[in-house]
Amino acid sequence: MVKFILEDSDDTLTTHSGLGLIGLLLSKTNIHKRFSTLRVPEIKSSPAILNGDVTT
């Protein structure tokens, strides 16, 4: 497991600098599973792309 150390800094961060941390946090929430079981009542068919596939 990757451990992150958050510190205050005057360094300039790039636009993707927090994606590793966000990815780790999202994996801990089981968001793919939770969104894949989410159903929209107005949609009667079974979509090829699940809601969870969009989140990962």
Summary of the structure (lengths in Angstrom):
residues: 56
radius of gyration: 16.6
end to end distance: 18.8
largest distance: 52.1
contacts: 75
relative contact order: 0.17
helix: 38%
strand: 0%
